Amino acid sequence: MRQKGSTVQIYWDLVVEFFVRAIADAPIESSPAEVAAGRNAAVERMLASNSAVVN
């Protein structure tokens, strides 16, 4: 378990927030396949522009 306020927890929360924001930017008023594709594309863009998240 990660200790609240620890460096690991802070980084964990930051990485999760990157994914949350990327997914939230994807369109949701489409077919399930289009929503999934939009979320995948949003995450790919986020990872491409934030290489530190990958590391």
C-alpha positions in Angstrom: 0.0 0.0 0.0 1.3 3.5 -0.9 1.6 5.9 2.0 -0.5 9.0 1.5 1.7 12.0 0.8 4.7 9.8 -0.2 6.6 10.6 -3.3 5.4 7.4 -4.9 1.8 8.3 -4.1 2.2 11.8 -5.5 3.6 10.4 -8.8 0.9 7.7 -8.9 -1.8 10.3 -8.5 -0.2 12.5 -11.2 -0.1 9.6 -13.7 -3.7 8.6 -13.0 -4.7 12.3 -13.5 -3.1 12.3 -16.9 -5.1 9.3 -18.0 -8.3 10.7 -16.5 -8.0 13.9 -18.3 -7.1 12.2 -21.6 -10.1 9.9 -21.4 -12.4 12.7 -20.4 -11.5 14.6 -23.6 -12.7 11.8 -25.8 -16.1 12.0 -27.3 -18.9 9.9 -25.7 -21.8 10.5 -28.0 -21.0 7.7 -30.4 -21.1 4.0 -30.8 -19.2 1.9 -28.3 -16.5 1.2 -30.9 -16.1 4.9 -31.7 -15.9 5.8 -28.0 -13.2 3.2 -27.5 -11.3 4.4 -30.5 -11.6 8.0 -29.3 -10.3 7.1 -25.9 -7.4 5.1 -27.3 -6.5 8.1 -29.6 -6.7 10.5 -26.7 -4.5 8.3 -24.5 -2.0 7.9 -27.4 -1.8 11.7 -27.9 -1.4 12.2 -24.1 1.5 9.7 -24.0 3.1 11.2 -27.1 3.1 14.6 -25.6 4.0 13.5 -22.0 6.9 11.0 -22.3 7.5 11.2 -18.6 4.3 9.4 -18.0 5.6 6.4 -19.9 8.9 6.3 -17.9 
